Amino acid sequence: MTNRVLVVDDEKDMEPLFRQGLRRELKAGKIEIAFATGVDAALAMISDDKAAPFDKVISDLNMPGKSGFELLADVDKDAFEIAVVSANADVDTRAKVEALGARAFFAKPVNFGEVRNFVTAT
């Protein structure tokens, strides 16, 4: 089974970082990755009827415009699993994202072993 993953981050250098960190899973066909540079773009991709549904979403929290907190509040967490990435890994932030339905929290710099476990889990 191939998990479709949407990564949402305003930092454009995160795409090659994720592709490199998850290269084995991509090559083996275990995952496919799409990228959005903001919450509005992510919401459009999620709601696009022509796009295949996503199994997992990984979103940065702090972005210009809408934040990852707003993405968590706006999406149907029953449709896919969502995780967040943030440099701010304090207890309050973790509690807030868990209350909003996040299934995982990844602190920056990203540990791709943890991400790998999240994106390949069925």
ROSE-187383 format. One record per atom (N, C-alpha, C): residue in one letter; atom name; z, y, x negated; chain; residue number from 1. Coordinates in nm, 3 decimals, always signed. Atoms other than C-alpha are relative to their C-alpha. Last residue first. Example, Ala and Ser with C-alpha at 12.3 -4.5 7.8 and 13.67 -1.06 7.14 Angstrom:
2
+------+------+---------+---------+---------+-------+------+
! resn ! name !      c3 !      c2 !      c1 ! chain ! resi !
+------+------+---------+---------+---------+-------+------+
!    S !    N !  -0.006 !  -0.119 !  +0.082 !     A !    2 !
!    S !   CA !  +0.714 !  -0.106 !  -1.367 !     A !    2 !
!    S !    C !  +0.073 !  +0.109 !  +0.077 !     A !    2 !
!    A !    N !  +0.000 !  -0.119 !  -0.089 !     A !    1 !
!    A !   CA !  +0.780 !  -0.450 !  -1.230 !     A !    1 !
!    A !    C !  +0.000 !  +0.120 !  -0.090 !     A !    1 !
+------+------+---------+---------+---------+-------+------+
# end
This chain:
122
+------+------+---------+---------+---------+-------+------+
! resn ! name !      c3 !      c2 !      c1 ! chain ! resi !
+------+------+---------+---------+---------+-------+------+
!    T !    N !  +0.067 !  +0.012 !  -0.131 !     A !  122 !
!    T !   CA !  +0.799 !  +0.203 !  +0.115 !     A !  122 !
!    T !    C !  +0.099 !  +0.022 !  +0.112 !     A !  122 !
!    A !    N !  -0.080 !  +0.075 !  -0.098 !     A !  121 !
!    A !   CA !  +0.929 !  +0.332 !  -0.216 !     A !  121 !
!    A !    C !  -0.074 !  -0.004 !  +0.134 !     A !  121 !
!    T !    N !  +0.052 !  +0.137 !  -0.015 !     A !  120 !
!    T !   CA !  +0.654 !  +0.440 !  -0.458 !     A !  120 !
!    T !    C !  +0.080 !  -0.083 !  +0.101 !     A !  120 !
!    V !    N !  +0.137 !  +0.002 !  -0.051 !     A !  119 !
!    V !   CA !  +0.705 !  +0.816 !  -0.422 !     A !  119 !
!    V !    C !  -0.055 !  -0.141 !  +0.019 !     A !  119 !
!    F !    N !  +0.016 !  -0.060 !  -0.132 !     A !  118 !
!    F !   CA !  +1.084 !  +0.809 !  -0.447 !     A !  118 !
!    F !    C !  -0.141 !  -0.021 !  +0.054 !     A !  118 !
!    N !    N !  -0.070 !  +0.085 !  -0.096 !     A !  117 !
!    N !   CA !  +1.115 !  +0.567 !  -0.739 !     A !  117 !
!    N !    C !  -0.018 !  +0.051 !  +0.142 !     A !  117 !
!    R !    N !  +0.075 !  +0.124 !  -0.013 !     A !  116 !
!    R !   CA !  +0.848 !  +0.758 !  -0.931 !     A !  116 !
!    R !    C !  +0.065 !  -0.093 !  +0.103 !     A !  116 !
!    V !    N !  +0.113 !  -0.031 !  -0.089 !     A !  115 !
!    V !   CA !  +1.030 !  +1.085 !  -0.868 !     A !  115 !
!    V !    C !  -0.082 !  -0.125 !  +0.027 !     A !  115 !
!    E !    N !  -0.055 !  -0.017 !  -0.135 !     A !  114 !
!    E !   CA !  +1.348 !  +0.941 !  -1.020 !     A !  114 !
!    E !    C !  -0.111 !  +0.027 !  +0.101 !     A !  114 !
!    G !    N !  -0.049 !  +0.132 !  -0.040 !     A !  113 !
!    G !   CA !  +1.161 !  +0.813 !  -1.327 !     A !  113 !
!    G !    C !  +0.055 !  +0.005 !  +0.141 !     A !  113 !
!    F !    N !  +0.105 !  +0.071 !  -0.072 !     A !  112 !
!    F !   CA !  +0.976 !  +1.145 !  -1.333 !     A !  112 !
!    F !    C !  +0.036 !  -0.145 !  +0.030 !     A !  112 !
!    N !    N !  -0.009 !  +0.134 !  +0.056 !     A !  111 !
!    N !   CA !  +1.293 !  +1.336 !  -1.419 !     A !  111 !
!    N !    C !  -0.100 !  -0.086 !  +0.078 !     A !  111 !
!    V !    N !  +0.014 !  +0.117 !  -0.085 !     A !  110 !
!    V !   CA !  +1.194 !  +1.692 !  -1.332 !     A !  110 !
!    V !    C !  +0.010 !  -0.129 !  -0.081 !     A !  110 !
!    P !    N !  +0.131 !  +0.065 !  +0.015 !     A !  109 !
!    P !   CA !  +1.323 !  +1.977 !  -1.542 !     A !  109 !
!    P !    C !  +0.000 !  -0.135 !  +0.069 !     A !  109 !
!    K !    N !  +0.092 !  -0.034 !  +0.108 !     A !  108 !
!    K !   CA !  +1.424 !  +2.078 !  -1.286 !     A !  108 !
!    K !    C !  +0.080 !  +0.010 !  -0.129 !     A !  108 !
!    A !    N !  -0.030 !  -0.121 !  +0.077 !     A !  107 !
!    A !   CA !  +1.658 !  +1.895 !  -1.048 !     A !  107 !
!    A !    C !  -0.111 !  +0.022 !  -0.104 !     A !  107 !
!    F !    N !  +0.033 !  +0.013 !  +0.141 !     A !  106 !
!    F !   CA !  +1.517 !  +1.644 !  -0.802 !     A !  106 !
!    F !    C !  +0.025 !  +0.132 !  -0.070 !     A !  106 !
!    F !    N !  -0.008 !  -0.129 !  +0.068 !     A !  105 !
!    F !   CA !  +1.676 !  +1.612 !  -0.458 !     A !  105 !
!    F !    C !  -0.027 !  -0.025 !  -0.148 !     A !  105 !
!    A !    N !  -0.029 !  +0.004 !  +0.144 !     A !  104 !
!    A !   CA !  +1.599 !  +1.323 !  -0.224 !     A !  104 !
!    A !    C !  +0.000 !  +0.143 !  -0.054 !     A !  104 !
!    R !    N !  -0.044 !  +0.135 !  +0.037 !     A !  103 !
!    R !   CA !  +1.583 !  +1.241 !  +0.149 !     A !  103 !
!    R !    C !  +0.037 !  -0.010 !  -0.147 !     A !  103 !
!    A !    N !  +0.061 !  +0.049 !  +0.124 !     A !  102 !
!    A !   CA !  +1.568 !  +1.601 !  +0.267 !     A !  102 !
!    A !    C !  +0.057 !  -0.135 !  -0.036 !     A !  102 !
!    G !    N !  +0.076 !  +0.124 !  -0.010 !     A !  101 !
!    G !   CA !  +1.674 !  +1.635 !  +0.630 !     A !  101 !
!    G !    C !  -0.068 !  -0.049 !  -0.125 !     A !  101 !
!    L !    N !  +0.132 !  -0.027 !  -0.057 !     A !  100 !
!    L !   CA !  +1.791 !  +1.995 !  +0.671 !     A !  100 !
!    L !    C !  -0.090 !  -0.123 !  +0.001 !     A !  100 !
!    A !    N !  -0.023 !  -0.032 !  -0.141 !     A !   99 !
!    A !   CA !  +2.154 !  +1.890 !  +0.615 !     A !   99 !
!    A !    C !  -0.133 !  +0.028 !  +0.072 !     A !   99 !
!    E !    N !  -0.032 !  +0.126 !  -0.068 !     A !   98 !
!    E !   CA !  +2.043 !  +1.726 !  +0.289 !     A !   98 !
!    E !    C !  +0.020 !  +0.023 !  +0.149 !     A !   98 !
!    V !    N !  +0.127 !  +0.072 !  -0.017 !     A !   97 !
!    V !   CA !  +1.876 !  +2.051 !  +0.184 !     A !   97 !
!    V !    C !  +0.023 !  -0.136 !  +0.066 !     A !   97 !
!    K !    N !  +0.086 !  -0.068 !  -0.096 !     A !   96 !
!    K !   CA !  +2.196 !  +2.249 !  +0.253 !     A !   96 !
!    K !    C !  -0.131 !  -0.077 !  +0.022 !     A !   96 !
!    A !    N !  -0.053 !  +0.023 !  -0.135 !     A !   95 !
!    A !   CA !  +2.424 !  +2.000 !  +0.079 !     A !   95 !
!    A !    C !  -0.091 !  +0.062 !  +0.106 !     A !   95 !
!    R !    N !  +0.023 !  +0.141 !  -0.035 !     A !   94 !
!    R !   CA !  +2.208 !  +2.002 !  -0.235 !     A !   94 !
!    R !    C !  +0.048 !  -0.030 !  +0.143 !     A !   94 !
!    T !    N !  +0.144 !  +0.015 !  -0.023 !     A !   93 !
!    T !   CA !  +2.205 !  +2.381 !  -0.241 !     A !   93 !
!    T !    C !  -0.032 !  -0.143 !  +0.041 !     A !   93 !
!    D !    N !  +0.034 !  -0.066 !  -0.126 !     A !   92 !
!    D !   CA !  +2.583 !  +2.398 !  -0.198 !     A !   92 !
!    D !    C !  -0.148 !  -0.017 !  +0.035 !     A !   92 !
!    V !    N !  -0.046 !  +0.081 !  -0.113 !     A !   91 !
!    V !   CA !  +2.646 !  +2.139 !  -0.472 !     A !   91 !
!    V !    C !  -0.039 !  +0.061 !  +0.134 !     A !   91 !
!    D !    N !  -0.143 !  -0.005 !  -0.030 !     A !   90 !
!    D !   CA !  +2.442 !  +2.323 !  -0.735 !     A !   90 !
!    D !    C !  +0.032 !  -0.077 !  +0.129 !     A !   90 !
!    A !    N !  -0.047 !  +0.131 !  -0.046 !     A !   89 !
!    A !   CA !  +2.098 !  +2.203 !  -0.844 !     A !   89 !
!    A !    C !  +0.149 !  +0.000 !  +0.034 !     A !   89 !
!    N !    N !  -0.134 !  -0.028 !  -0.050 !     A !   88 !
!    N !   CA !  +1.921 !  +2.538 !  -0.875 !     A !   88 !
!    N !    C !  +0.055 !  -0.128 !  +0.063 !     A !   88 !
!    A !    N !  -0.079 !  -0.025 !  +0.120 !     A !   87 !
!    A !   CA !  +1.620 !  +2.448 !  -1.089 !     A !   87 !
!    A !    C !  +0.145 !  +0.028 !  +0.037 !     A !   87 !
!    S !    N !  -0.053 !  -0.134 !  +0.023 !     A !   86 !
!    S !   CA !  +1.476 !  +2.299 !  -0.773 !     A !   86 !
!    S !    C !  +0.073 !  +0.007 !  -0.133 !     A !   86 !
!    V !    N !  -0.012 !  -0.020 !  +0.144 !     A !   85 !
!    V !   CA !  +1.269 !  +2.009 !  -0.647 !     A !   85 !
!    V !    C !  +0.052 !  +0.142 !  -0.019 !     A !   85 !
!    V !    N !  +0.012 !  -0.135 !  +0.055 !     A !   84 !
!    V !   CA !  +1.294 !  +1.890 !  -0.288 !     A !   84 !
!    V !    C !  +0.020 !  -0.003 !  -0.151 !     A !   84 !
!    A !    N !  -0.093 !  -0.023 !  +0.111 !     A !   83 !
!    A !   CA !  +1.227 !  +1.561 !  -0.114 !     A !   83 !
!    A !    C !  -0.021 !  +0.142 !  -0.049 !     A !   83 !
!    I !    N !  +0.013 !  -0.124 !  +0.075 !     A !   82 !
!    I !   CA !  +1.064 !  +1.481 !  +0.219 !     A !   82 !
!    I !    C !  +0.109 !  +0.009 !  -0.106 !     A !   82 !
!    E !    N !  -0.122 !  -0.030 !  +0.074 !     A !   81 !
!    E !   CA !  +1.000 !  +1.147 !  +0.385 !     A !   81 !
!    E !    C !  -0.024 !  +0.125 !  -0.084 !     A !   81 !
!    F !    N !  +0.006 !  +0.034 !  +0.142 !     A !   80 !
!    F !   CA !  +0.725 !  +1.137 !  +0.643 !     A !   80 !
!    F !    C !  +0.133 !  +0.031 !  -0.063 !     A !   80 !
!    A !    N !  +0.139 !  +0.032 !  +0.033 !     A !   79 !
!    A !   CA !  +0.659 !  +1.171 !  +1.018 !     A !   79 !
!    A !    C !  -0.016 !  -0.045 !  -0.145 !     A !   79 !
!    D !    N !  +0.024 !  +0.137 !  -0.042 !     A !   78 !
!    D !   CA !  +1.027 !  +1.152 !  +1.118 !     A !   78 !
!    D !    C !  -0.141 !  -0.045 !  -0.038 !     A !   78 !
!    K !    N !  -0.044 !  +0.091 !  +0.105 !     A !   77 !
!    K !   CA !  +1.093 !  +1.463 !  +0.910 !     A !   77 !
!    K !    C !  -0.008 !  -0.147 !  +0.041 !     A !   77 !
!    D !    N !  -0.056 !  +0.117 !  -0.068 !     A !   76 !
!    D !   CA !  +0.884 !  +1.668 !  +1.150 !     A !   76 !
!    D !    C !  +0.036 !  -0.103 !  -0.105 !     A !   76 !
!    V !    N !  +0.078 !  +0.124 !  -0.007 !     A !   75 !
!    V !   CA !  +0.828 !  +1.990 !  +0.960 !     A !   75 !
!    V !    C !  +0.076 !  -0.110 !  +0.073 !     A !   75 !
!    D !    N !  +0.120 !  -0.004 !  -0.083 !     A !   74 !
!    D !   CA !  +0.945 !  +2.348 !  +1.012 !     A !   74 !
!    D !    C !  -0.072 !  -0.133 !  +0.018 !     A !   74 !
!    A !    N !  -0.033 !  -0.032 !  -0.139 !     A !   73 !
!    A !   CA !  +1.307 !  +2.343 !  +0.889 !     A !   73 !
!    A !    C !  -0.120 !  -0.015 !  +0.093 !     A !   73 !
!    L !    N !  -0.089 !  +0.104 !  -0.053 !     A !   72 !
!    L !   CA !  +1.223 !  +2.164 !  +0.566 !     A !   72 !
!    L !    C !  +0.030 !  +0.023 !  +0.148 !     A !   72 !
!    L !    N !  +0.084 !  +0.118 !  -0.019 !     A !   71 !
!    L !   CA !  +0.933 !  +2.403 !  +0.507 !     A !   71 !
!    L !    C !  +0.083 !  -0.114 !  +0.060 !     A !   71 !
!    E !    N !  +0.077 !  -0.021 !  -0.123 !     A !   70 !
!    E !   CA !  +1.168 !  +2.695 !  +0.565 !     A !   70 !
!    E !    C !  -0.094 !  -0.117 !  +0.028 !     A !   70 !
!    F !    N !  -0.095 !  +0.012 !  -0.112 !     A !   69 !
!    F !   CA !  +1.410 !  +2.562 !  +0.304 !     A !   69 !
!    F !    C !  -0.073 !  +0.016 !  +0.132 !     A !   69 !
!    G !    N !  -0.011 !  +0.141 !  -0.031 !     A !   68 !
!    G !   CA !  +1.115 !  +2.513 !  +0.067 !     A !   68 !
!    G !    C !  +0.099 !  -0.026 !  +0.112 !     A !   68 !
!    S !    N !  -0.067 !  +0.085 !  +0.098 !     A !   67 !
!    S !   CA !  +1.068 !  +2.887 !  +0.083 !     A !   67 !
!    S !    C !  -0.006 !  -0.146 !  +0.042 !     A !   67 !
!    K !    N !  -0.089 !  +0.099 !  -0.059 !     A !   66 !
!    K !   CA !  +0.820 !  +3.103 !  +0.271 !     A !   66 !
!    K !    C !  +0.056 !  -0.091 !  -0.109 !     A !   66 !
!    G !    N !  +0.031 !  +0.020 !  -0.142 !     A !   65 !
!    G !   CA !  +0.679 !  +3.401 !  +0.086 !     A !   65 !
!    G !    C !  +0.100 !  -0.096 !  +0.059 !     A !   65 !
!    P !    N !  +0.025 !  -0.126 !  -0.069 !     A !   64 !
!    P !   CA !  +0.723 !  +3.354 !  -0.287 !     A !   64 !
!    P !    C !  -0.043 !  -0.026 !  +0.144 !     A !   64 !
!    M !    N !  +0.139 !  -0.041 !  +0.013 !     A !   63 !
!    M !   CA !  +0.863 !  +3.015 !  -0.382 !     A !   63 !
!    M !    C !  -0.016 !  +0.135 !  +0.068 !     A !   63 !
!    N !    N !  +0.017 !  -0.144 !  +0.018 !     A !   62 !
!    N !   CA !  +1.214 !  +2.884 !  -0.443 !     A !   62 !
!    N !    C !  -0.146 !  +0.034 !  -0.029 !     A !   62 !
!    L !    N !  -0.077 !  -0.080 !  -0.095 !     A !   61 !
!    L !   CA !  +1.268 !  +2.539 !  -0.295 !     A !   61 !
!    L !    C !  -0.033 !  +0.148 !  -0.009 !     A !   61 !
!    D !    N !  -0.088 !  -0.092 !  +0.072 !     A !   60 !
!    D !   CA !  +0.997 !  +2.331 !  -0.459 !     A !   60 !
!    D !    C !  +0.077 !  +0.079 !  +0.105 !     A !   60 !
!    S !    N !  +0.016 !  -0.145 !  -0.003 !     A !   59 !
!    S !   CA !  +0.860 !  +2.068 !  -0.227 !     A !   59 !
!    S !    C !  +0.099 !  +0.071 !  -0.091 !     A !   59 !
!    I !    N !  -0.094 !  -0.050 !  +0.100 !     A !   58 !
!    I !   CA !  +0.797 !  +1.695 !  -0.248 !     A !   58 !
!    I !    C !  -0.024 !  +0.149 !  -0.010 !     A !   58 !
!    V !    N !  +0.023 !  -0.139 !  +0.036 !     A !   57 !
!    V !   CA !  +0.633 !  +1.543 !  +0.061 !     A !   57 !
!    V !    C !  +0.109 !  +0.038 !  -0.099 !     A !   57 !
!    K !    N !  -0.108 !  -0.069 !  +0.071 !     A !   56 !
!    K !   CA !  +0.601 !  +1.170 !  +0.119 !     A !   56 !
!    K !    C !  -0.042 !  +0.144 !  -0.026 !     A !   56 !
!    D !    N !  -0.117 !  +0.086 !  -0.008 !     A !   55 !
!    D !   CA !  +0.394 !  +0.947 !  +0.348 !     A !   55 !
!    D !    C !  +0.123 !  +0.070 !  -0.058 !     A !   55 !
!    F !    N !  -0.078 !  +0.015 !  +0.124 !     A !   54 !
!    F !   CA !  +0.124 !  +1.203 !  +0.413 !     A !   54 !
!    F !    C !  +0.118 !  -0.091 !  +0.027 !     A !   54 !
!    P !    N !  -0.140 !  -0.042 !  -0.002 !     A !   53 !
!    P !   CA !  -0.119 !  +1.157 !  +0.700 !     A !   53 !
!    P !    C !  +0.067 !  -0.022 !  -0.136 !     A !   53 !
!    A !    N !  -0.084 !  +0.119 !  -0.021 !     A !   52 !
!    A !   CA !  -0.490 !  +1.137 !  +0.628 !     A !   52 !
!    A !    C !  +0.146 !  +0.045 !  -0.005 !     A !   52 !
!    A !    N !  -0.065 !  +0.054 !  +0.120 !     A !   51 !
!    A !   CA !  -0.652 !  +1.475 !  +0.664 !     A !   51 !
!    A !    C !  +0.078 !  -0.126 !  +0.036 !     A !   51 !
!    K !    N !  +0.099 !  +0.072 !  +0.079 !     A !   50 !
!    K !   CA !  -0.889 !  +1.541 !  +0.952 !     A !   50 !
!    K !    C !  +0.061 !  -0.063 !  -0.124 !     A !   50 !
!    D !    N !  +0.032 !  +0.129 !  -0.063 !     A !   49 !
!    D !   CA !  -0.612 !  +1.630 !  +1.197 !     A !   49 !
!    D !    C !  -0.097 !  -0.082 !  -0.083 !     A !   49 !
!    D !    N !  +0.145 !  +0.020 !  -0.006 !     A !   48 !
!    D !   CA !  -0.485 !  +1.905 !  +0.964 !     A !   48 !
!    D !    C !  -0.030 !  -0.140 !  +0.054 !     A !   48 !
!    S !    N !  +0.044 !  -0.001 !  -0.140 !     A !   47 !
!    S !   CA !  -0.116 !  +1.956 !  +1.052 !     A !   47 !
!    S !    C !  -0.150 !  -0.023 !  +0.017 !     A !   47 !
!    I !    N !  -0.077 !  +0.098 !  -0.078 !     A !   46 !
!    I !   CA !  +0.020 !  +1.851 !  +0.712 !     A !   46 !
!    I !    C !  -0.054 !  -0.009 !  +0.143 !     A !   46 !
!    M !    N !  +0.043 !  +0.134 !  +0.043 !     A !   45 !
!    M !   CA !  -0.252 !  +2.038 !  +0.522 !     A !   45 !
!    M !    C !  +0.069 !  -0.109 !  +0.083 !     A !   45 !
!    A !    N !  +0.138 !  +0.018 !  -0.045 !     A !   44 !
!    A !   CA !  -0.191 !  +2.358 !  +0.721 !     A !   44 !
!    A !    C !  -0.051 !  -0.139 !  -0.036 !     A !   44 !
!    L !    N !  -0.004 !  +0.020 !  -0.145 !     A !   43 !
!    L !   CA !  +0.185 !  +2.324 !  +0.671 !     A !   43 !
!    L !    C !  -0.139 !  -0.022 !  +0.057 !     A !   43 !
!    A !    N !  -0.053 !  +0.134 !  -0.025 !     A !   42 !
!    A !   CA !  +0.131 !  +2.281 !  +0.297 !     A !   42 !
!    A !    C !  +0.002 !  -0.031 !  +0.149 !     A !   42 !
!    A !    N !  +0.107 !  +0.095 !  +0.034 !     A !   41 !
!    A !   CA !  -0.092 !  +2.589 !  +0.275 !     A !   41 !
!    A !    C !  +0.045 !  -0.143 !  +0.028 !     A !   41 !
!    D !    N !  +0.105 !  -0.013 !  -0.102 !     A !   40 !
!    D !   CA !  +0.172 !  +2.793 !  +0.461 !     A !   40 !
!    D !    C !  -0.115 !  -0.098 !  -0.026 !     A !   40 !
!    V !    N !  -0.041 !  +0.066 !  -0.124 !     A !   39 !
!    V !   CA !  +0.448 !  +2.653 !  +0.237 !     A !   39 !
!    V !    C !  -0.109 !  +0.010 !  +0.107 !     A !   39 !
!    G !    N !  -0.094 !  -0.073 !  -0.084 !     A !   38 !
!    G !   CA !  +0.282 !  +2.745 !  -0.089 !     A !   38 !
!    G !    C !  +0.025 !  -0.073 !  +0.130 !     A !   38 !
!    T !    N !  -0.070 !  -0.101 !  +0.080 !     A !   37 !
!    T !   CA !  +0.071 !  +2.622 !  -0.379 !     A !   37 !
!    T !    C !  +0.095 !  +0.087 !  +0.082 !     A !   37 !
!    A !    N !  +0.007 !  -0.127 !  -0.073 !     A !   36 !
!    A !   CA !  -0.033 !  +2.297 !  -0.211 !     A !   36 !
!    A !    C !  +0.083 !  +0.100 !  -0.079 !     A !   36 !
!    F !    N !  -0.085 !  -0.112 !  +0.039 !     A !   35 !
!    F !   CA !  -0.109 !  +1.978 !  -0.402 !     A !   35 !
!    F !    C !  -0.024 !  +0.121 !  +0.089 !     A !   35 !
!    A !    N !  +0.064 !  -0.126 !  -0.036 !     A !   34 !
!    A !   CA !  -0.241 !  +1.635 !  -0.303 !     A !   34 !
!    A !    C !  +0.098 !  +0.111 !  -0.036 !     A !   34 !
!    I !    N !  -0.074 !  -0.126 !  -0.002 !     A !   33 !
!    I !   CA !  -0.136 !  +1.312 !  -0.472 !     A !   33 !
!    I !    C !  -0.092 !  +0.114 !  +0.041 !     A !   33 !
!    E !    N !  +0.100 !  -0.107 !  +0.007 !     A !   32 !
!    E !   CA !  -0.248 !  +0.954 !  -0.412 !     A !   32 !
!    E !    C !  +0.080 !  +0.129 !  +0.011 !     A !   32 !
!    I !    N !  -0.017 !  -0.130 !  -0.064 !     A !   31 !
!    I !   CA !  -0.006 !  +0.672 !  -0.485 !     A !   31 !
!    I !    C !  -0.129 !  +0.082 !  -0.011 !     A !   31 !
!    K !    N !  -0.124 !  +0.006 !  -0.079 !     A !   30 !
!    K !   CA !  +0.005 !  +0.301 !  -0.571 !     A !   30 !
!    K !    C !  +0.024 !  +0.129 !  +0.076 !     A !   30 !
!    G !    N !  +0.027 !  -0.017 !  -0.143 !     A !   29 !
!    G !   CA !  -0.360 !  +0.306 !  -0.677 !     A !   29 !
!    G !    C !  +0.123 !  -0.009 !  +0.087 !     A !   29 !
!    A !    N !  -0.016 !  +0.128 !  -0.068 !     A !   28 !
!    A !   CA !  -0.281 !  +0.158 !  -1.020 !     A !   28 !
!    A !    C !  -0.029 !  +0.009 !  +0.150 !     A !   28 !
!    K !    N !  +0.103 !  +0.093 !  +0.049 !     A !   27 !
!    K !   CA !  -0.421 !  +0.467 !  -1.192 !     A !   27 !
!    K !    C !  +0.004 !  -0.133 !  +0.074 !     A !   27 !
!    L !    N !  +0.130 !  -0.049 !  -0.046 !     A !   26 !
!    L !   CA !  -0.209 !  +0.700 !  -0.976 !     A !   26 !
!    L !    C !  -0.111 !  -0.097 !  -0.040 !     A !   26 !
!    E !    N !  +0.005 !  +0.025 !  -0.145 !     A !   25 !
!    E !   CA !  +0.106 !  +0.493 !  -1.032 !     A !   25 !
!    E !    C !  -0.133 !  +0.046 !  +0.059 !     A !   25 !
!    R !    N !  +0.012 !  +0.146 !  -0.020 !     A !   24 !
!    R !   CA !  +0.045 !  +0.486 !  -1.407 !     A !   24 !
!    R !    C !  -0.013 !  -0.034 !  +0.148 !     A !   24 !
!    R !    N !  +0.135 !  +0.049 !  +0.031 !     A !   23 !
!    R !   CA !  -0.028 !  +0.862 !  -1.419 !     A !   23 !
!    R !    C !  -0.017 !  -0.150 !  +0.024 !     A !   23 !
!    L !    N !  +0.022 !  +0.113 !  -0.092 !     A !   22 !
!    L !   CA !  +0.293 !  +0.965 !  -1.242 !     A !   22 !
!    L !    C !  -0.135 !  -0.067 !  -0.024 !     A !   22 !
!    G !    N !  -0.124 !  +0.074 !  -0.019 !     A !   21 !
!    G !   CA !  +0.431 !  +1.200 !  -1.508 !     A !   21 !
!    G !    C !  -0.015 !  -0.123 !  +0.087 !     A !   21 !
!    Q !    N !  -0.035 !  +0.067 !  +0.125 !     A !   20 !
!    Q !   CA !  +0.082 !  +1.310 !  -1.612 !     A !   20 !
!    Q !    C !  +0.123 !  -0.088 !  +0.019 !     A !   20 !
!    R !    N !  +0.106 !  +0.099 !  +0.026 !     A !   19 !
!    R !   CA !  -0.033 !  +1.389 !  -1.258 !     A !   19 !
!    R !    C !  +0.030 !  -0.078 !  -0.128 !     A !   19 !
!    F !    N !  -0.017 !  +0.114 !  -0.092 !     A !   18 !
!    F !   CA !  +0.301 !  +1.554 !  -1.183 !     A !   18 !
!    F !    C !  -0.105 !  -0.107 !  -0.026 !     A !   18 !
!    L !    N !  -0.126 !  +0.063 !  +0.037 !     A !   17 !
!    L !   CA !  +0.278 !  +1.777 !  -1.494 !     A !   17 !
!    L !    C !  +0.026 !  -0.123 !  +0.088 !     A !   17 !
!    P !    N !  +0.023 !  +0.091 !  +0.113 !     A !   16 !
!    P !   CA !  -0.089 !  +1.850 !  -1.429 !     A !   16 !
!    P !    C !  +0.127 !  -0.072 !  -0.045 !     A !   16 !
!    E !    N !  +0.098 !  +0.104 !  -0.033 !     A !   15 !
!    E !   CA !  +0.002 !  +1.976 !  -1.080 !     A !   15 !
!    E !    C !  -0.029 !  -0.089 !  -0.120 !     A !   15 !
!    M !    N !  -0.067 !  +0.119 !  -0.050 !     A !   14 !
!    M !   CA !  +0.322 !  +2.156 !  -1.185 !     A !   14 !
!    M !    C !  -0.099 !  -0.111 !  +0.034 !     A !   14 !
!    D !    N !  -0.014 !  +0.099 !  +0.107 !     A !   13 !
!    D !   CA !  +0.129 !  +2.402 !  -1.403 !     A !   13 !
!    D !    C !  +0.074 !  -0.126 !  +0.045 !     A !   13 !
!    K !    N !  +0.122 !  +0.079 !  +0.013 !     A !   12 !
!    K !   CA !  +0.017 !  +2.588 !  -1.088 !     A !   12 !
!    K !    C !  +0.010 !  -0.107 !  -0.109 !     A !   12 !
!    E !    N !  +0.033 !  +0.004 !  +0.142 !     A !   11 !
!    E !   CA !  +0.372 !  +2.706 !  -1.017 !     A !   11 !
!    E !    C !  -0.118 !  -0.095 !  -0.021 !     A !   11 !
!    D !    N !  +0.080 !  -0.117 !  +0.032 !     A !   10 !
!    D !   CA !  +0.381 !  +2.781 !  -0.643 !     A !   10 !
!    D !    C !  -0.040 !  +0.005 !  -0.147 !     A !   10 !
!    D !    N !  -0.064 !  -0.080 !  +0.105 !     A !    9 !
!    D !   CA !  +0.497 !  +2.429 !  -0.566 !     A !    9 !
!    D !    C !  -0.093 !  +0.115 !  -0.035 !     A !    9 !
!    V !    N !  +0.009 !  -0.141 !  -0.034 !     A !    8 !
!    V !   CA !  +0.429 !  +2.188 !  -0.280 !     A !    8 !
!    V !    C !  +0.076 !  +0.079 !  -0.105 !     A !    8 !
!    V !    N !  -0.091 !  -0.078 !  +0.085 !     A !    7 !
!    V !   CA !  +0.353 !  +1.828 !  -0.375 !     A !    7 !
!    V !    C !  -0.024 !  +0.147 !  +0.030 !     A !    7 !
!    L !    N !  +0.033 !  -0.141 !  +0.007 !     A !    6 !
!    L !   CA !  +0.196 !  +1.614 !  -0.101 !     A !    6 !
!    L !    C !  +0.107 !  +0.069 !  -0.083 !     A !    6 !
!    V !    N !  -0.107 !  -0.093 !  +0.035 !     A !    5 !
!    V !   CA !  +0.214 !  +1.238 !  -0.154 !     A !    5 !
!    V !    C !  -0.055 !  +0.142 !  -0.004 !     A !    5 !
!    R !    N !  +0.060 !  -0.132 !  +0.017 !     A !    4 !
!    R !   CA !  +0.001 !  +0.967 !  +0.005 !     A !    4 !
!    R !    C !  +0.112 !  +0.101 !  -0.015 !     A !    4 !
!    N !    N !  -0.074 !  -0.110 !  -0.060 !     A !    3 !
!    N !   CA !  +0.158 !  +0.625 !  -0.053 !     A !    3 !
!    N !    C !  -0.074 !  +0.131 !  -0.029 !     A !    3 !
!    T !    N !  +0.009 !  -0.126 !  +0.073 !     A !    2 !
!    T !   CA !  -0.090 !  +0.347 !  -0.125 !     A !    2 !
!    T !    C !  +0.077 !  +0.107 !  +0.076 !     A !    2 !
!    M !    N !  +0.000 !  -0.119 !  -0.084 !     A !    1 !
!    M !   CA !  +0.000 !  +0.000 !  +0.000 !     A !    1 !
!    M !    C !  +0.000 !  +0.125 !  -0.088 !     A !    1 !
+------+------+---------+---------+---------+-------+------+
# end
